[in-house]
């Protein structure tokens, strides 16, 4: 199994995403939806055609964060 490394530091530092749930496109790791409730974020991602997004919560105060 090959492990891919993605640097999301610029994305996670964005104040707009602070303390929010993000749905990321699996291969590109681009944000496709975000919000306060994971269920709604997942639904929004699926409406946009991404059936299996990567779902993660951005910490309020970004520091070292491993996904």
N, C-alpha and C positions, 0 to 999 in steps of 0.2 A: 504494500500500500504506500503510495507516494503522498507525503504531507506537503500541502501548499501553505506558504506563509503570506499573509496579507497584512499590510500596514494600514490600520484604520484610525490611526492617531488623529489625523486631520478631521475626519468625520466625527469621531467621538468627542473632540474638543469643541465642536460647533454648539454654541449656547442654545440654539433652537432645539437640539436633541437632548439637552441636559435633563436627566431624571425621567427619560421617556423610553418606551419600548420601540425598537426598530425592527423592521422586516427588511432583510437584505437579499438581493438576488444571489443565488448560490455560487455561480461561477465568477461574476464580476464584483460581487460584494458592494454593489451600489444600493443606496437606500431607496426602497420602493414605497414604503409606508412608515408612519410613526405616530405615536399617540400615547395616552395614559393607560389604556387597557389592552393587554396582549390579545385578547379575543378579537377586538375590533381591528387591531393592526393586522392580524392574520387574515381576517375577512377582507380587508382592503387590498392586501397583497394578492389574494386569490381572485378578486374582481379584476385586478390588473394582469391576470394571466400567469401568475407565479404560484404554482400549486404547493411547492415545498420550500418556502423561504427559510432563511436562517433568522431566527427570532432571538433578540438579545435586549437586555436592559442596559441603558447607558447610565453610569453612575452620576450622581449629582456633582461631585467634585472629581473630575477626571485625574487619574494618576496612572499608575501601572495597572493595566487591565488585560487579562489574557482570556480570549474567547475560545 
